[in-house]
Amino acid sequence: MNIQTSILKNGIRIVTSTIPHVESVTMGIWTGVGSRYEPRQVSGISHLIEHMLFKGTKTRSSKDISREIEGKGGDINAITQEETTCYYARVPAEHIESSFDVLSDIYCNSVIDEKELEKERKVIIEEIMMYRDQPSYLVEEMLASALWHRHPLSRPITGTPETLRNLSRDILLDFIKTHYTTHNTCIAFAGKVEHNKCVEMVKDKIQNCTENPPPPFKKITNNIKQIPLSWKTKEVEQTHIALGIRLPFGYHDPQKYALKLLNVILGENMSSRLFTTVREKYGLAYSIQSSLHLFNETGVLEINAGLDHNQTFKGLQLILSETGKIKQRPVSSRELKLAKDYVIGSIKLGLESTSYQMLWIGENMSFFNRVIMPEEIISQINAVTQDDIQSLARRIIKNTQTSLAIIAPDLTRSDADKLRKFLQILN
């Protein structure tokens, strides 16, 4: 990666990854705010603002915004997460200036029209209702609520219908003024770009942002309660489970490299222990996987599965057993090598995409204020030993750090008591 960075006098960070052989560029404007920055009464405001910024500026309608990007063969979108919001576009390289004019316009000059706000609020409420009808989404919401009880991380990024109805235009504008500041903004370009030209574009186009430093978020402490079991009775075709291990560290901790490999070995792909045992050997699930979500000072190692109702306890027992084995004895040298090759190969394949590189450099600058190069990641991955993974597993895989969310028909309190006892397997 050919990386260059600049910081403007007003605090805006600019990072570019120049890829001379491609004919496209992906650009993203990142702001360091997401759902974990939101007080309960305005839950969902970051996501609502993300939607509203596409509804029109002082000089462009919502149709103009999409037409000017799509008319060049490009695409424009945004994503709200727990700690960041990113507005991004991918276009042919010759259209970088006119496309950045659109992207910067929505970031700096959106009008937040009252009528559009009322319509978009209804749209997002329908989005929430859609997710609630999908048990695979609902069970993840239940797990987050159990893992970080009453903390902002416990709440859905979309907010709730109740909180959305209370979000007025003035509340949105005040939130933007507080969080969409120059010191909280990072702009990333990846593709056929020249760094100095990107810097000049940003200087010219990013206006109307306040320069105040952003407020801090509420950190996870031992006082944040964790609920071991969250269960819901619902008529569904499968029993849906989400098992989460709350982590005592986040993306700043060097143990994240061993954790990445542990997750791959456990359940990230089709070669993993969970997939080969629960699906291939016993045929108890079609969908089963583990995933890793890291935040500033915490995170979750999550396992999701859809099980036959009659095999729920057997399937859960297998999942807990396979998870516990990683701390009981070291992973094999072959497993570790396969996991390392998988992670390193995934990085190399991803780097061929301008979108992947933009997300890489933008996220790195947002979280670490520097770009961690792929070579550094690969070196850290290669340095992980079998003992490192077992030591980490013993640190994090405990029933006291584990929560289970489950949706199934005809669940009883007796079933819930049995499920709580099952979690003791991880001791």
Buried (B, 14 or more C-beta within 10 A) or exposed (E): BEBBBBBBEBBBBBBBBBBEEBEBBBBBBBBBBBBBBBEEEBBBBBBBBBBBBBBBBEEBEBEBBBEBBEEBEBBBBBBBBBBBBBBBBBBBBEBBEEBBBBBBBBBBBBBBBEEBBEEBBEEBBEEBEEBEEEBBBBBBBBBBBBBBBEBBBBBBBBBBBEBBEBBEBEBBBEBBEBBBBBBBBBBBBBBBBBBEEBBEBBBEBBEEBBEBEBEEBEEBEEEBEBBBBBBBEBEBEBBBBBBBBBBBBBBEBEBBBBBBBBBBBBBBBEEBBBBBBBBEEEEBBEEBBBBBBBBBBBBBBBBBBBBBEEBBBBBBEBBBBBBBBBBEEBBEEEBBEBBBEBBBEEBEEBBEBBBBBBBBBBBBBBBEEEBBBBEEBBEBBEEBEBEBBBBBBEBBBBBEBBBBBBBBEEBEEEBBEEBBEBBEBBE
